[in-house]
């Protein structure tokens, strides 16, 4: 769940606490976050991406086998308007293809290899190499087969050449799969939506209850952003200023309590635990990414963070020392 450009993590918000009952199945008067009675929910980041190539059928099936409470995915639109699970706007890093996802049809993408780059052998029961690329409906089918309630966190990736048509198409696909907006569920799957883009979040708020939306945030200076982009001084500075403005707008959304979930990265949590405690005391709900190390898991649990996103769900669940959740 990294941002689309090189960034770290942060959020700022204080305001009325959203209703959390339907998010975690408890009320504010229930067990203290971090207790054995209510451990943090564990989301598999792009599936069990520590074991298999991210966003593949194998990674998601492994996440279910690991006992993850939920899974996270990033989505893009193909040229023929299919919603596919990929983090990057370009194909180069995670396939043997090249160029923008948006310029390929689904049929063309099916011809590419999205799993071999990881170097992990995929068990036959997890599907053939040609079956590893997933559309959103195909991921829902995988999750329906879990035999238990499962949570799905969908990150809408921006900038997108299709702009907010991405959000509209995702909602259209979900409705065709039987999604109920009031409860944000599809059969046994509880769906939430995430984005770094404030425009995306505000657009989603027109159709989705606020409690099911997560504003993702990070915190880098303009200088740090410009350096990470690797662009020239003038172009890099302009892009960095735009990105910084987006960060600040995301923080204002959280300050105003417009959405139910805040999604900072673990760097911010490490650096500002007192601020996190203050927000938690005010009733905020956090989904922190990406929490892989034992020290970070311990820190989040000590603070009372409610949701952890990780590449290694089996290891995190083992550290939490409780049985896998049956769908809180």
N, C-alpha and C positions, 0 to 999 in steps of 0.2 A: 504494500500500500504506500509506496513512496510517491511523492509528488511527481508531476510530469516533468519538472525541471529539477536540477540538483538542489535539494533543500533539506533542512532539518525539521524540527518539530516544535510547535508551541501554540498555545491558545490563551485568551484572556476573556473572562466573563464573570459577571456577577448579576444576579437578577432572580426573579421568581423561579423556584424549582419546578420542572415539569412533572406531570403525573408519571411515575415510574412503574406503576403496578403491572401494566401489560408488557413492559419491556423485560422484566426479570421474574415475573410471577410472584413478587412479594410486595409488601407495603412498606412505607418508611418506618413503621413501628416493628418490623420484623427483625431477624437476626442481623447483627452488625456485619457490614461488608468485610470479607476476609476471614470470617469465622468458618469453622468446619460445616456449620449448618448452611452457610451461603458462601461458597468459594467463588472466586472470579469465574465467569464464563470464559471458555477457551475457544477462540476462532482460529481455524487453520488458514494461514495467509497464502492465498492462491492455491489452496489445498495443502497437503503435507509436502510443501515444496522443498523441505530439507531432504526428503527421500526420493522424490521423482520430479521431473520437469514441471515447473509451475503451470497452473491452469489446465493441466492434462487430466484426462479421465482417471489415469492411475493415481495422480496426486489427490484427487477428491475421494476416490474409493479408499485410499489409504487413510485419509483424514477420518472417514467414518469408522474404519477399522480401529483407528487409534482412540476413538471415543470422543472426538472433538464435539463440543456443544454446537458449533456452527462452522461455516466456511465463509471465506471472503473471496470475491472475484472482482476483476476489472473488466469493463466492457467497452467495445468499439463497434461501429457499424461498418459492414462491408459495402462494396459498391452497389450490391443489390439489396441492401437494407436488412441483412441478417445481423442479429446481435451475437457477437462472438466474444469469447473469453480470452483476452490478451491484455497485458499491461502496457506495452509500448505501442505508440502510433505506427512504428515501422517494424518490419518483419525480421530485420537483420540479426538481432541478439538471440531470439528464441526459436529460430527456424532455419532451414536451408534456403529460404527465400530472401528477397530484398525489396525495399521500397515500402510505401505506405499501405497499411491495411485497407484504408478506404478506397484504394484503387483496384482492389481485387474482389472478385465475386466469391461467394462461399465455395462454389465448385472448384475454383482455382486454388483457394486456400487448402482444400481437401487433398490436393496433390503434394503438399509440402510436408516435411518432417518436422514436427514440433517437440519431439522428445529425445532424440539421440544426443543432442548437445550436452545433456546432463550427464551422460555416461552411465546411467543406472539401467540395469536390465529390468524390463517390465514383465511381471508374471503374466502368463497367458490369461488368467482370470480377470486381469485388469484391461484386457482388450489389445487388439493389434496396434501396431504403430500408426496405421491409417485411421484409427478410431480415437486418437488422443486429443485432437482439436475438438473443442466443445462449443456449441451454441448455448444460449441461455435456456431454451427449452430442454436441451439434452442434459444440462446440469440439473435442472429440476427433476428430470426422470431419475438421475442418479440419486438425488436426495430423497425422492419418494421411496426408493428401495431400501432406505436405512432401517425401516421397521420401528422408528421412534421419532419424536419431534426433533427437528433440526433447524438451526437458524442460518439464514443466508444474508450476508452483507454485500450489497452490490455497489461498487464504486464506479461512478460515471466519469470517464476520463476526458479532461479538457486541457488545452484547446482541441476541439474537434472540427473538422471541415464541415460537419453537418450541424454544428452549433447545438441549439436546444432541441433539434429534431432527435438527437440521441435520447434525451429523456422521454420524449413523447413515444418514441418507438419502443423503448424498454417497457413503459407502462402498457402500451398496446399489446406487446407480447405477453406480459404477465396476465393481463385481462383475458387473453385468449386461452391461457392455461388455468383459468378459474380463480385468479387472485381476487380476494375480498379487500377493498381499500380500507374498510372500517377497522378490521383486525390485522390487516397487512399479512394475510396468510394465503398460502396455496397448499391445500391438503395439510400435510404434516410439516410444512416449511413456513417459518416465520421470517418475513422479508423486511430488511431495513435498507436505506439508501444513503450513500455517502458521496461527497465531492469536496475538493479543494475550492471549486468555483462557487462564489456567492451567487452568481447568476443561476447556476444549476440548482442550488439549494432553494432559492426563492421561486424558481419555476416549479420545482417539485412540491413546494408548499401549497400550490394551487390544487393539487390532486391527492396529496398524501398527508395524513395527520402528522403534526410536528414531532410527535414522540417517536416516529419511525425514521427520522432523518438525522444524519450526523454531519455536522460541519467539520471537515478536516482542516487542520491548521498547522502551521510551522512558523519558525522565527529565525530569519536570517537578515542580516543587514544588506543594503543595496550592494555594498562592496563584495560581500561574500557571494551573493547571487551572481553578480557579474563575472566574478572569477570562476565560479562553477560552470557557467554557460560556455566559457571558452570562446566568446565572441569578441569582436573589436570593441574599443573603448566607447565609441558613440552608440553603435547598435546594441552592444551589451548593456550599456547604461540605460538605454530606453526600455529594453525588455525587463531589466532588473527593477526599474521604477514601477513598471506596470505590475510585476509580480508582487512587489512590496505592497502596492495599493490593494491588490487582491487579498493579501494576508490580513491587512488591517480591516478590510470590509468583512472578512470572515470572523474576525474577533468581535466586531460590532454586532454581528448576528448572534454570537454567543452571549455577549454582554446583555443584549435585549431579551434573552431567553426565548428566541424564536423557534429553536429546534430542541429536540429532546436529548441529543447526544453530542458530546464534544470529543473530537478525535485528534489529540496531540500525539506526537511521537515520544518515544522513550527518552530521548535526549533532554527534552523539556522537563519531563518528570524527574529525571535525575538531578537537573540543575536547580529546580524550584519546588522541592517537596513541601515547603511551608505554604506556598501559594496553592498547590494542589489540595492540601489539607483544608485550607480555608474554603475552597470551592466545594469540596466534598461535604464539609459541614453545612454549607448552604443548600445542599441537596442536589448538586450536580451529578450527572452520570457520565462516566468516561469509558471510552473504548481506546486503549493505548496500543500503539504499534511501534515497532515490531519487537516483541518481547521474547528473546531467545535464551539469554544467559540466566543462570541460576540466581545471580545477584539481582538482576532486573526483575525476575519473578518475585523474589523475596521483597524487594522494595515496593513493588506494586501491591503485593498482598498486605504488607505492613501499612501502607497508606490507605488501603480499602478501595483500590481501583476495582470497578465492577466487571470489566471486560478486557481480556488480553488477546491480542492478535499475534500469532507466532508461526514461524516456519516449521517448528518441531512440537506439535501438539502432544504427542505421546510423552515426550520428556517433561513438558510443562505439567501435564496432568499427573505424572508420577511424582513430581516435586510437590505438587499441591496435596498429595497423599490422601486423595479421596477417590471413590469410584466415579467413572464417567457419568456426567449428568444425563438424566432422562428427559431433558427438555424443559428447563426452567423458563 
